[in-house]
């Protein structure tokens, strides 16, 4: 929702750009099968899990566009689905924007899903069920479809009206003087304010997973640092995919060099390739680490190793990774660095979970860097040397191994995500450490008991009990203790960030609406049942990650719905 609002702006008439929520919905099975895959999902799982983010983007954020997925959902091609595009999106949610297909998805309707027998029939089916814009060439068959009576001028007018309305909202037909977004000067782009924001975004997204013995932060005046790893001097780990380029892109190695004090010796070795079986450059690694007081290993994935169909070099599955372990010889390299006996900080790049079980056991400090953007290297150095305290939280679960997951072709939510997993993960959703500690107190509910249709106000006091300025990401979780139907173990229903000086406190307030207390029946319909609920607020997920340190306590309260 924040992404949608940021992209589209807040002008009452004009949109800055059109945000597109994708891929609608239940996307999409194994990558190599996505053009013909049928995702079968129960009504409860569909509405409780798979549609909720789309529903929020439509109803609360006003997203301009929805992109349909390649796959079928319960037998209907997503880009020509009466259930998804008409009954749910338009009729139930009141969506008044436009729908675009994923690229080539209309062609899939007849060539791979085989629900119709021609391009004309596929184009007509998609248009009439609500797909207004085709990314691809199949809508070129609409003229022939009209000749065959498969589609009418009225059907075309519905789609064209939606598409031209979007163009009007973007100001395409108005003088630039009337549209405030058209007056943004080119020099604003990639200006100092944008670079500062990129750096801040990267700082706040880095997740500290381990900091044994308070190894971090390092002193900027450290005598010697060795930076080792195939991701340390690789621009691609900054940009991820679907990317543009900046004139000032700071790799992890460059960020570290810029951050250390004059006189600090910084050495570098790639160590090994990001993937493949080429031997580790042992002599070079030994040379650059011999005199180092600390080693910073920058390992993980690059966009060339994970991605959508056809993008991932390290894949037998058309895009899905073969494994979740560190690729190539990186694990061997990490063990070699550990064997030096010097303190090792591991910074992990990537866009999805990585098996860090060995590292969690042996490496004293671990940071999840993700694909951090143009200022990623500078942000990493800011965290490494204590200019900022890490405050990111995991937005996904790091499982211990792939055996912890249900089969990939099944779409039941049982056993998936922090909400339904029974097995303990390696690192839980919502987890992240800080250089400070925080105390949650005075958790208050607006009432101990509320009606099923009432909102609940929640407030809590957060105190920085440590000795450094730090940001804290407070999370509100809800658990239904007496539901008559299957429900999540916990579900996140609120999040807020605040920055506090040592000893300072702040009061956070949240409003939980009816949906936060909903469960879903077998028919997928939401309901709020009378009964007992537990509300938990803290800097992490409740009841997860045994044996993991935490930087805050958890405040809990009981609520009764009457």
C-alpha positions as CSV (number, residue, x, y, z in Angstrom):
1,X,0.0,0.0,0.0
2,X,2.8,2.4,0.8
3,X,4.5,1.5,-2.5
4,X,1.3,2.2,-4.4
5,X,0.7,5.5,-2.7
6,X,4.3,6.6,-3.3
7,X,4.2,5.8,-7.0
8,X,0.8,7.3,-7.7
9,X,1.1,10.4,-5.5
10,X,-1.6,12.3,-3.6
11,X,-3.0,14.8,-6.1
12,X,-6.8,14.8,-6.3
13,X,-6.8,14.8,-10.1
14,X,-3.5,13.6,-11.5
15,X,-1.5,10.4,-10.9
16,X,2.3,10.6,-10.9
17,X,2.5,7.1,-12.5
18,X,0.1,4.2,-12.4
19,X,1.0,1.4,-10.0
20,X,0.2,-2.1,-11.1
21,X,-0.4,-4.9,-8.5
22,X,0.7,-8.3,-9.8
23,X,0.3,-11.2,-10.4
24,X,-3.4,-11.7,-9.8
25,X,-3.8,-14.3,-8.5
26,X,-2.4,-17.4,-6.8
27,X,0.7,-17.0,-9.0
28,X,1.9,-19.3,-10.4
29,X,3.3,-22.8,-9.8
30,X,6.8,-23.9,-10.8
31,X,8.2,-21.3,-13.1
32,X,8.7,-23.7,-16.0
33,X,5.0,-24.6,-15.9
34,X,3.5,-21.2,-15.3
35,X,2.1,-20.8,-18.8
36,X,-0.1,-23.9,-18.4
37,X,-0.3,-24.5,-14.6
38,X,-3.6,-24.7,-12.8
39,X,-3.3,-23.5,-9.2
40,X,-6.0,-25.2,-7.1
41,X,-6.9,-23.4,-3.9
42,X,-9.7,-23.5,-1.4
43,X,-12.1,-20.6,-0.9
44,X,-10.7,-20.1,2.6
45,X,-7.1,-19.9,1.5
46,X,-7.9,-17.8,-1.6
47,X,-9.6,-15.1,0.4
48,X,-7.7,-15.3,3.6
49,X,-4.2,-15.4,2.1
50,X,-3.8,-15.1,-1.6
51,X,-6.2,-12.2,-2.2
52,X,-5.7,-10.1,0.9
53,X,-2.8,-8.0,-0.4
54,X,-4.6,-7.3,-3.7
55,X,-7.8,-6.4,-1.7
56,X,-5.8,-3.9,0.4
57,X,-4.2,-2.3,-2.6
58,X,-7.6,-1.9,-4.3
59,X,-9.7,-0.8,-1.4
60,X,-7.3,1.1,0.7
61,X,-4.5,2.3,-1.6
62,X,-6.5,2.9,-4.8
63,X,-4.2,1.1,-7.1
64,X,-4.7,2.1,-10.7
65,X,-4.0,-1.2,-12.4
66,X,-4.1,-5.0,-11.8
67,X,-1.9,-7.4,-13.8
68,X,-3.3,-10.9,-14.3
69,X,-1.1,-14.0,-13.8
70,X,-0.1,-16.5,-16.4
71,X,-1.5,-19.5,-14.7
72,X,-5.1,-20.7,-14.2
73,X,-6.7,-20.5,-10.8
74,X,-9.2,-23.2,-10.1
75,X,-9.5,-23.9,-13.8
76,X,-9.9,-20.3,-15.0
77,X,-7.1,-18.5,-16.9
78,X,-6.3,-15.6,-14.6
79,X,-6.4,-13.1,-17.4
80,X,-9.8,-14.3,-18.5
81,X,-11.3,-15.3,-15.1
82,X,-14.9,-14.4,-14.4
83,X,-14.4,-15.2,-10.8
84,X,-11.2,-13.1,-10.3
85,X,-11.8,-10.2,-12.7
86,X,-15.6,-9.8,-12.5
87,X,-17.1,-11.2,-9.4
88,X,-14.2,-10.4,-7.0
89,X,-12.3,-7.5,-8.4
90,X,-15.1,-5.4,-10.0
91,X,-18.3,-6.4,-8.2
92,X,-17.1,-7.2,-4.7
93,X,-14.1,-4.8,-4.3
94,X,-15.5,-2.0,-6.6
95,X,-12.3,-1.7,-8.6
96,X,-12.6,1.0,-11.3
97,X,-9.2,0.9,-12.8
98,X,-7.9,-1.2,-15.6
99,X,-6.5,-4.7,-16.0
100,X,-3.4,-5.7,-18.0
101,X,-2.2,-9.2,-18.9
102,X,1.2,-10.4,-18.0
103,X,3.3,-10.4,-21.2
104,X,2.1,-13.2,-23.5
105,X,-0.6,-14.5,-21.1
106,X,-3.4,-14.0,-23.5
107,X,-1.6,-16.2,-26.0
108,X,-1.3,-18.9,-23.3
109,X,-5.1,-19.1,-23.1
110,X,-5.3,-21.0,-26.3
111,X,-1.8,-22.3,-26.8
112,X,-1.1,-23.8,-23.4
113,X,-4.2,-23.7,-21.2
114,X,-6.2,-24.8,-24.2
115,X,-9.5,-23.5,-22.9
116,X,-10.3,-22.1,-26.3
117,X,-9.0,-23.1,-29.8
118,X,-7.8,-19.9,-31.4
119,X,-6.2,-16.5,-30.9
120,X,-9.5,-14.8,-31.8
121,X,-11.4,-16.8,-29.1
122,X,-8.6,-16.1,-26.5
123,X,-8.6,-12.4,-27.2
124,X,-12.4,-12.2,-27.0
125,X,-12.6,-14.3,-23.8
126,X,-10.1,-12.1,-22.1
127,X,-11.6,-8.8,-23.2
128,X,-15.1,-9.8,-22.2
129,X,-14.1,-11.0,-18.8
130,X,-12.3,-7.7,-18.0
131,X,-8.7,-7.7,-19.2
132,X,-8.5,-4.3,-20.8
133,X,-4.9,-4.2,-22.1
134,X,-2.9,-7.0,-23.6
135,X,0.9,-7.1,-23.1
136,X,1.6,-9.1,-26.2
137,X,0.2,-9.4,-29.7
138,X,-3.0,-11.5,-29.3
139,X,-5.3,-8.6,-29.1
140,X,-4.4,-8.0,-32.7
141,X,-6.9,-10.8,-33.3
142,X,-9.8,-8.7,-32.0
143,X,-10.8,-7.4,-35.4
144,X,-11.1,-11.0,-36.6
145,X,-13.0,-11.9,-33.4
146,X,-15.4,-9.1,-34.2
147,X,-15.9,-10.4,-37.7
148,X,-16.7,-13.8,-36.2
149,X,-19.2,-12.3,-33.7
150,X,-17.1,-13.3,-30.7
151,X,-16.8,-9.7,-29.4
152,X,-18.7,-6.5,-30.0
153,X,-17.8,-2.8,-30.3
154,X,-19.5,-2.3,-26.9
155,X,-17.0,-4.7,-25.3
156,X,-14.2,-2.7,-26.9
157,X,-15.7,0.6,-25.6
158,X,-15.6,-0.7,-22.0
159,X,-11.9,-1.4,-22.2
160,X,-11.1,1.8,-24.1
161,X,-13.0,3.9,-21.6
162,X,-10.9,2.5,-18.8
163,X,-7.7,3.0,-20.6
164,X,-8.4,6.5,-21.7
165,X,-9.5,7.4,-18.2
166,X,-6.1,6.3,-17.0
167,X,-4.4,8.4,-19.6
168,X,-6.5,11.4,-18.6
169,X,-5.5,10.8,-14.9
170,X,-1.8,10.8,-16.0
171,X,-2.3,14.2,-17.6
172,X,-1.4,13.0,-21.1
173,X,-3.9,15.4,-22.8
174,X,-3.4,18.4,-20.5
175,X,-0.9,21.3,-20.7
176,X,2.1,20.5,-18.4
177,X,1.3,23.7,-16.5
178,X,-1.8,22.0,-15.0
179,X,-0.1,18.8,-13.9
180,X,2.3,19.3,-11.0
181,X,4.1,16.0,-11.8
182,X,4.8,17.2,-15.3
183,X,6.7,20.2,-13.8
184,X,9.3,18.0,-12.1
185,X,12.6,19.0,-13.6
186,X,15.0,16.3,-14.9
187,X,17.7,17.5,-12.6
188,X,15.6,16.4,-9.6
189,X,16.1,12.8,-10.7
190,X,19.3,11.3,-9.2
191,X,19.8,14.5,-7.2
192,X,21.2,14.6,-3.7
193,X,17.8,14.2,-2.0
194,X,17.1,11.0,-4.0
195,X,20.5,9.6,-3.3
196,X,20.1,10.3,0.4
197,X,16.7,8.6,0.4
198,X,18.1,5.6,-1.4
199,X,20.8,5.3,1.3
200,X,18.2,5.6,4.0
201,X,16.0,3.0,2.5
202,X,19.0,0.6,2.2
203,X,20.0,1.3,5.8
204,X,16.6,0.6,7.2
205,X,16.2,-2.6,5.1
206,X,19.4,-4.3,6.3
207,X,18.6,-7.1,8.8
208,X,21.0,-8.0,11.6
209,X,20.5,-11.8,12.1
210,X,23.3,-12.4,14.5
211,X,25.8,-10.4,16.6
212,X,27.6,-12.7,18.9
213,X,29.7,-10.9,21.5
214,X,28.7,-7.6,20.1
215,X,31.2,-7.9,17.3
216,X,29.4,-5.2,15.5
217,X,29.7,-2.3,15.1
218,X,33.3,-2.4,14.0
219,X,35.5,0.6,14.8
220,X,36.1,2.8,11.7
221,X,39.6,3.1,12.9
222,X,40.2,-0.7,12.7
223,X,43.8,-1.3,11.6
224,X,43.0,-3.8,8.7
225,X,39.9,-5.2,7.0
226,X,39.7,-7.9,4.4
227,X,36.7,-7.8,2.1
228,X,36.1,-11.2,0.5
229,X,33.4,-12.6,-1.8
230,X,31.9,-12.6,-5.3
231,X,29.2,-10.1,-4.3
232,X,31.5,-7.5,-2.8
233,X,32.4,-5.7,-6.0
234,X,29.4,-6.7,-8.2
235,X,27.1,-3.9,-9.3
236,X,24.4,-6.4,-10.2
237,X,23.7,-7.1,-6.5
238,X,22.7,-3.5,-6.1
239,X,20.0,-3.3,-8.7
240,X,18.2,-6.6,-8.6
241,X,16.1,-7.0,-11.8
242,X,13.6,-4.8,-13.7
243,X,16.0,-2.1,-12.9
244,X,17.4,1.2,-14.0
245,X,20.9,2.5,-13.5
246,X,22.3,5.3,-11.4
247,X,25.3,7.4,-12.0
248,X,26.5,6.8,-8.5
249,X,26.3,3.1,-7.5
250,X,28.2,2.1,-4.4
251,X,29.2,-1.5,-4.1
252,X,29.8,-3.1,-0.7
253,X,33.6,-2.9,-1.2
254,X,33.5,0.8,-2.2
255,X,31.2,1.6,0.7
256,X,33.6,0.0,3.2
257,X,36.6,1.8,1.7
258,X,34.8,5.1,1.9
259,X,33.8,4.6,5.5
260,X,37.0,3.5,7.2
261,X,39.4,6.0,8.8
262,X,42.5,7.3,7.0
263,X,45.3,4.7,7.4
264,X,43.1,1.7,7.6
265,X,44.2,-1.1,5.2
266,X,41.3,-2.6,3.2
267,X,42.2,-5.6,1.0
268,X,39.9,-7.4,-1.4
269,X,39.5,-10.8,-3.0
270,X,36.6,-12.2,-5.0
271,X,37.5,-15.6,-3.4
272,X,35.4,-17.6,-5.8
273,X,32.9,-17.1,-8.5
274,X,29.3,-16.5,-7.5
275,X,28.3,-19.9,-9.0
276,X,29.9,-22.8,-10.7
277,X,32.7,-25.2,-9.7
278,X,35.8,-23.2,-10.4
279,X,38.3,-23.6,-7.5
280,X,38.6,-21.1,-4.7
281,X,41.6,-18.7,-5.1
282,X,43.1,-20.0,-1.9
283,X,46.4,-18.2,-2.3
284,X,44.8,-14.9,-2.9
285,X,42.3,-15.4,0.0
286,X,45.1,-16.3,2.4
287,X,47.1,-13.3,1.2
288,X,44.4,-10.7,1.7
289,X,43.3,-12.1,5.1
290,X,46.7,-12.7,6.6
291,X,47.1,-9.3,8.3
292,X,43.4,-8.5,8.7
293,X,41.9,-7.7,12.1
294,X,38.4,-8.6,10.7
295,X,37.0,-10.2,7.6
296,X,33.8,-9.1,5.9
297,X,32.5,-11.8,3.6
298,X,30.0,-10.6,1.0
299,X,28.3,-13.7,-0.3
300,X,24.9,-14.8,-1.6
301,X,22.9,-14.6,-4.8
302,X,22.9,-12.3,-7.8
303,X,20.0,-11.6,-10.2
304,X,21.7,-13.9,-12.6
305,X,21.2,-16.8,-10.2
306,X,17.5,-16.3,-9.2
307,X,14.7,-14.8,-11.1
308,X,11.7,-15.5,-13.2
309,X,11.4,-17.9,-16.1
310,X,14.6,-18.1,-18.1
311,X,16.5,-15.5,-16.0
312,X,18.2,-17.8,-13.5
313,X,21.5,-19.4,-14.5
314,X,21.5,-21.6,-11.5
315,X,18.2,-23.3,-12.3
316,X,16.9,-26.6,-13.8
317,X,13.4,-25.4,-13.2
318,X,13.1,-22.4,-15.6
319,X,13.7,-19.8,-12.9
320,X,13.3,-21.6,-9.6
321,X,16.5,-22.2,-7.7
322,X,17.9,-25.7,-7.4
323,X,18.7,-25.1,-3.8
324,X,18.6,-22.6,-1.0
325,X,22.2,-23.0,0.1
326,X,24.9,-20.6,-0.8
327,X,25.6,-21.2,-4.5
328,X,28.8,-22.5,-6.1
329,X,31.7,-22.8,-3.7
330,X,30.6,-19.9,-1.5
331,X,29.9,-22.2,1.5
332,X,33.4,-23.7,1.2
333,X,34.9,-20.2,1.0
334,X,33.0,-19.1,4.1
335,X,34.3,-22.1,6.0
336,X,37.8,-21.3,4.9
337,X,37.4,-17.7,6.2
338,X,36.1,-19.0,9.5
339,X,39.1,-21.4,9.8
340,X,41.5,-18.4,9.8
341,X,40.4,-17.8,13.4
342,X,39.7,-14.1,12.7
343,X,36.3,-12.5,13.4
344,X,34.1,-12.9,10.3
345,X,31.1,-10.7,9.4
346,X,28.8,-12.3,6.8
347,X,26.8,-9.9,4.6
348,X,24.3,-11.9,2.4
349,X,22.9,-10.7,-0.9
350,X,19.8,-12.1,-2.5
351,X,16.1,-11.7,-3.0
352,X,14.8,-14.8,-1.2
353,X,15.7,-17.1,1.7
354,X,19.1,-18.6,2.0
355,X,20.2,-21.6,4.1
356,X,22.4,-20.0,6.8
357,X,22.3,-22.9,9.3
358,X,26.1,-23.4,9.3
359,X,26.7,-19.7,9.5
360,X,24.3,-19.3,12.3
361,X,26.3,-21.9,14.2
362,X,29.8,-20.7,13.4
363,X,29.9,-17.0,12.1
364,X,29.7,-14.4,14.9
365,X,27.8,-11.7,12.9
366,X,25.4,-12.0,10.0
367,X,23.6,-9.3,8.0
368,X,21.0,-9.8,5.3
369,X,21.7,-7.2,2.7
370,X,19.2,-8.2,0.0
371,X,19.5,-6.3,-3.3
372,X,19.9,-2.9,-1.6
373,X,19.9,-0.4,-4.4
374,X,22.3,2.3,-5.7
375,X,23.6,3.3,-2.2
376,X,23.7,-0.3,-0.8
377,X,27.4,-0.4,-0.2
378,X,27.3,2.9,1.6
379,X,24.4,1.7,3.7
380,X,26.2,-1.5,4.6
381,X,29.2,0.4,5.7
382,X,27.0,2.7,7.8
383,X,25.7,-0.4,9.7
384,X,29.0,-2.2,9.9
385,X,30.8,0.8,11.5
386,X,27.9,2.0,13.7
387,X,26.8,5.2,11.9
388,X,23.3,3.7,12.1
389,X,21.9,0.9,14.1
390,X,20.3,-1.9,12.0
391,X,16.5,-2.0,12.2
392,X,15.3,-4.1,9.3
393,X,13.0,-7.1,9.9
394,X,12.6,-10.2,7.8
395,X,9.6,-10.0,5.5
396,X,9.8,-13.7,4.8
397,X,10.6,-16.9,6.7
398,X,14.0,-18.6,6.4
399,X,13.2,-22.3,6.7
400,X,15.8,-24.7,7.9
401,X,15.7,-26.8,4.7
402,X,13.4,-27.4,1.7
403,X,12.0,-30.5,3.5
404,X,10.2,-28.1,5.8
405,X,8.0,-26.9,2.9
406,X,4.9,-28.6,1.4
407,X,5.1,-29.7,-2.2
408,X,5.7,-26.8,-4.6
409,X,2.7,-27.7,-6.8
410,X,0.2,-27.6,-4.0
411,X,-1.4,-24.3,-2.9
412,X,-3.0,-25.1,0.4
413,X,-1.7,-22.7,3.0
414,X,-1.2,-25.5,5.7
415,X,2.4,-25.6,6.6
416,X,3.3,-22.4,4.7
417,X,4.6,-19.1,6.0
418,X,4.9,-18.0,9.7
419,X,1.1,-18.0,9.9
420,X,0.7,-21.7,9.4
421,X,4.2,-23.4,9.8
422,X,4.4,-25.8,12.7
423,X,8.1,-26.4,12.3
424,X,10.5,-24.0,13.9
425,X,12.3,-21.9,11.2
426,X,15.9,-21.0,11.0
427,X,15.0,-17.3,11.2
428,X,11.4,-16.3,11.6
429,X,9.4,-13.7,9.8
430,X,9.6,-10.3,11.5
431,X,13.0,-11.1,13.1
432,X,15.9,-8.6,13.3
433,X,18.4,-7.4,15.9
434,X,19.6,-4.0,16.8
435,X,22.7,-2.4,18.5
436,X,20.3,-1.3,21.2
437,X,17.5,-2.8,23.4
438,X,13.9,-1.8,23.6
439,X,11.3,-2.2,26.3
440,X,7.6,-2.4,25.6
441,X,5.2,-1.3,28.3
442,X,1.8,0.1,29.1
443,X,0.0,-1.9,26.4
444,X,-3.5,-0.7,26.4
445,X,-6.7,-1.6,24.5
446,X,-9.5,0.8,24.0
447,X,-11.8,-1.7,25.7
448,X,-11.3,-5.2,27.1
449,X,-14.4,-6.4,25.1
450,X,-15.8,-5.1,21.8
451,X,-18.5,-5.9,19.4
452,X,-17.7,-7.8,16.2
453,X,-18.2,-4.7,14.0
454,X,-16.2,-2.3,16.2
455,X,-12.6,-1.1,15.7
456,X,-10.0,-1.6,18.4
457,X,-7.5,1.0,19.4
458,X,-4.2,-0.3,20.6
459,X,-1.4,1.8,22.2
460,X,2.0,0.9,23.6
461,X,5.0,2.7,25.0
462,X,8.4,1.9,23.6
463,X,11.6,2.9,25.4
464,X,15.2,2.7,24.1
465,X,16.9,1.1,27.0
466,X,20.3,0.9,25.3
467,X,23.2,3.4,24.9
468,X,22.9,4.2,21.2
469,X,20.3,6.0,19.0
470,X,18.4,3.4,17.2
471,X,15.2,2.7,15.2
472,X,12.7,0.1,16.3
473,X,10.1,-1.6,14.1
474,X,7.1,-2.5,16.3
475,X,4.8,-5.3,15.2
476,X,1.2,-6.0,16.2
477,X,0.2,-9.7,16.0
478,X,-3.3,-11.2,16.6
479,X,-4.3,-14.7,17.6
480,X,-7.8,-16.1,17.6
481,X,-7.9,-18.4,20.6
482,X,-11.4,-19.8,20.2
483,X,-12.1,-20.0,16.4
484,X,-14.5,-22.7,15.1
485,X,-12.5,-23.0,11.8
486,X,-8.8,-23.3,11.0
487,X,-7.0,-20.0,11.6
488,X,-3.4,-18.8,11.5
489,X,-1.2,-19.3,14.5
490,X,-0.5,-15.5,14.5
491,X,-1.0,-12.9,11.9
492,X,0.6,-9.5,11.6
493,X,-2.0,-6.6,11.7
494,X,0.1,-3.5,12.4
495,X,3.6,-2.2,12.0
496,X,5.2,1.1,12.9
497,X,8.7,2.5,13.1
498,X,10.1,5.0,15.5
499,X,13.7,6.3,16.2
500,X,14.7,6.9,19.7
501,X,17.7,8.4,21.5
502,X,19.1,6.4,24.4
503,X,16.6,6.5,27.3
504,X,13.9,8.1,25.3
505,X,10.3,6.8,25.0
506,X,7.6,7.0,22.4
507,X,3.9,6.1,22.3
508,X,2.7,4.1,19.3
509,X,-1.0,3.8,18.4
510,X,-2.7,1.3,16.1
511,X,-6.2,0.8,15.0
512,X,-7.3,-2.8,14.3
513,X,-10.5,-3.0,12.2
514,X,-12.9,-5.8,11.7
515,X,-10.7,-7.6,9.2
516,X,-7.9,-7.9,11.8
517,X,-10.2,-10.1,13.8
518,X,-11.7,-12.1,10.9
519,X,-11.6,-15.8,10.3
520,X,-12.8,-17.3,7.1
521,X,-15.4,-20.0,6.6
522,X,-15.2,-23.0,4.2
523,X,-16.9,-20.8,1.6
524,X,-14.2,-18.1,1.9
525,X,-16.6,-15.6,3.5
526,X,-15.1,-13.5,6.4
527,X,-16.7,-13.6,9.8
528,X,-15.8,-12.3,13.3
529,X,-16.8,-14.9,15.9
530,X,-17.4,-14.1,19.6
531,X,-14.6,-15.3,21.7
532,X,-11.1,-14.7,23.2
533,X,-8.2,-13.1,21.2
534,X,-4.6,-12.4,22.1
535,X,-2.9,-9.2,21.1
536,X,0.9,-9.1,21.1
537,X,3.1,-6.2,20.4
538,X,6.9,-6.2,20.2
539,X,9.9,-6.0,17.9
540,X,9.5,-9.6,16.7
541,X,7.0,-12.3,16.1
542,X,5.7,-14.1,19.2
543,X,6.5,-17.8,19.9
544,X,9.1,-18.3,17.2
545,X,12.8,-18.7,17.0
546,X,13.7,-20.6,20.1
547,X,17.3,-20.0,21.0
548,X,17.5,-16.7,19.1
549,X,18.4,-13.5,20.9
550,X,15.9,-10.7,20.9
551,X,16.3,-6.9,21.3
552,X,12.9,-6.4,22.9
553,X,10.4,-7.9,25.2
554,X,6.8,-8.7,24.1
555,X,3.7,-7.0,25.5
556,X,0.5,-9.0,25.5
557,X,-3.1,-8.4,26.2
558,X,-6.4,-10.3,26.0
559,X,-9.4,-9.1,24.1
560,X,-13.0,-10.5,24.1
561,X,-15.3,-10.1,21.1
562,X,-18.9,-10.2,22.1
